[in-house]
């Protein structure tokens, strides 16, 4: 029964989702779920989908928001899947250093768990915000794949 519910919820999200920037997406009247990634690191970050296409380039201080119009408020992991983020990669690009590193998004367990996000709930929307910090880069260095510049 639980798997059937997840399948139904996932299909609902797929049929009603949008990943365009906030200002350019007509989301209708259902609840909205925003997922924002903020670069709190001292280096640029690039987020890639599973095909290694860029879905976000974040300079220090930049952010990228994915928006989903949903039938109800759902948890973060299915939304990450439909944003193209969940099965993708995070690339840290140190300025003036050689330690460029790529790590699968799935390796960051806290990115898949709502506990890693600041969550703001309102009547008509839920906002998930994750801020990448220097410890994320250190984790990537220890667990990711070094890249050639």
C-alpha positions, 0 to 999 in steps of 0.5 A: 500500500505504501509503495502504491501511495508513493507511486501515485504521489510521484505521478502526481508530482510529475504531471504537475511539476515545474522547474523554471525560475519563480518569475516565469512559471504559471503554477495554477492554484495548488500548493507550491513547493520551493526547493532552494539551493544556496551557495554558502561556500567560497567557491563556485558550485555546479549542479548537474543532472544524471546526464551531466547537463548543468541545471544550476551554476552557483557562484558564492552567495548565489541560489537556484530555486526549483518550483513544483505545483503539487496536489499536496505538500510532499517530502523532499526526496521525490521533489529532488528527483523531478527537479533533476537533482537527486540522481545528479552530481555536485561539482565544487570548483575551487578558485586558484586550486587544483582540488576540483571534485565531483560527487553524486548528489545521493552521497550527501545523505543530508540533501535527501533528508528534510533535516538538512533543510531550513523549512518554511511552511505557509498555508499555500506553500512549503519552502525547502532551503539548503545552504552548501557550506565548506564542510560539504566541500570537505565531505566531497574531497573525502568521498568524491571524484577529483576532476582535472581542470 
